[in-house]
Amino acid sequence: MRQLLEEKLQRFNQLEAQLVDPEVLASGPKLAVVAREHGSLAKLATKYRRFKDVNAEISDTREMTAGDDPEMRELAEAELPTLIEERETLWDELLLQTIGGEDANRTRCVMEIRAGTGGDEAALFARDLYEMYKHHAEPKGWKVEILNHSPTELGGFKEIMLAVSGDGVYREMQYESGGHRVQRVPQTETQGRIHTSAATVAVMPEPEDVEVNLKPDDYRIDKFNASGPGGQHVNKTESAIRLTHHETGIVVQCQDEKSQHKNLAKALRELKARVYEGKRQAEQKKRAEERKTLVGSGDRSQRIRTYNFAENRVTDHRIGLTLYKLDQILAGNMQMVTDALIEYEQQELRSSFGAED
């Protein structure tokens, strides 16, 4: 944990230096990237700086309590509890900010919601999840942008790719990665029988351009006619884009926009996120023993939550949380679930890493 914090502080110091570098200041795009990363690390870095200062003050004060001067000893003994209390508070806040590991302070992520078993009902459930996340984002001021989607005739989604940006986005949304199961009577069911369907969610931090610098030679571009709703323009022009990453074989495509240029830009954002996620997961596997995931692996094959309509119940299987507020949660009021997951992981981190470690 301390190593991670030191690395973040070191990176923040580097970014501070770049912000006054004439070469960076002269480059608008590069300056924007540096400023965005600097801003995302500012809260964590300044808090950790203060934590280190308080730790140093505690060390000095303890030395004073062992000194020969009675008056200084008395002052030090009176000040020590306040400093220790401040250190514990700062440590708890640092733990909260570092939940999610190295990507905890990302302000942008890419989300994939994909219908699983259950046919049309699963696709409708995928749409429900999208609506839930969209309504959850609105009061927070997060921006939700559809990168690509495959609608069904009944109004569901076979899959939908989203870009979500805003303060605290990845720290919160990372917990949605995994398998989501729904138990309800489908709209298409005539005999009132409850069906079980599923959808999967993957949440990937969206990297900065400097972290995944894709060059045109790194991928193949295929252009094709878009399909689905959109009128004659969509179907008759080669506005749809498919990208294939040579090194990893990752394939993404986008056909949501009428403009080929806009589709290419969206597809590149998704491709960068997927390439970065692949590298991130490979690194996590290498360090699986020293940095195990506390609230589930986030693997899409893992069932993390069940939504039971008959009982108005939501159960998060990772922490054994059950809430009889399904209607509120699907309407976007999912903060109660997110807060419980964050608190659980914070408690686990607190028991593993103390402020004095």
Number of C-alpha atoms within 10 A of each C-alpha: 16 11 8 12 19 14 14 18 20 13 16 22 14 13 19 15 11 18 17 11 12 9 11 17 15 10 10 9 12 17 17 14 15 21 15 16 17 20 15 18 19 18 13 22 22 13 17 21 14 14 20 14 13 17 18 12 16 20 12 13 21 16 12 18 19 13 13 9 10 12 11 15 18 12 13 20 16 13 15 18 12 11 16 16 11 16 21 15 14 19 20 18 15 21 24 20 19 20 21 21 15 13 18 21 24 23 22 21 24 26 27 21 28 25 25 21 14 17 12 22 27 25 28 24 27 28 23 16 21 24 15 18 22 19 19 19 19 12 10 12 11 19 15 20 14 14 24 22 19 17 17 14 8 12 11 21 24 22 22 21 23 21 23 24 20 16 15 17 21 25 23 17 20 22 21 20 24 23 22 26 22 21 17 19 18 20 11 10 12 8 8 11 9 15 13 17 25 24 27 26 27 20 26 25 27 28 22 18 13 10 10 14 11 15 7 9 9 13 20 12 14 12 16 16 14 21 15 13 10 12 9 9 12 20 17 12 15 17 23 26 26 19 22 17 19 12 9 12 11 14 16 18 23 25 28 24 19 17 14 18 13 18 21 22 14 23 23 20 18 28 23 22 23 21 20 19 17 15 11 15 12 12 11 15 11 10 11 12 9 8 12 12 14 15 16 16 15 19 15 18 13 15 20 24 21 20 27 19 17 11 12 15 17 23 19 18 14 16 14 8 13 15 14 15 17 20 14 12 22 19 16 19 19 17 12 11 17 17 12 14 20 18 13 16 20 21 15 14 18 15 9 10 14 13 17 8 7
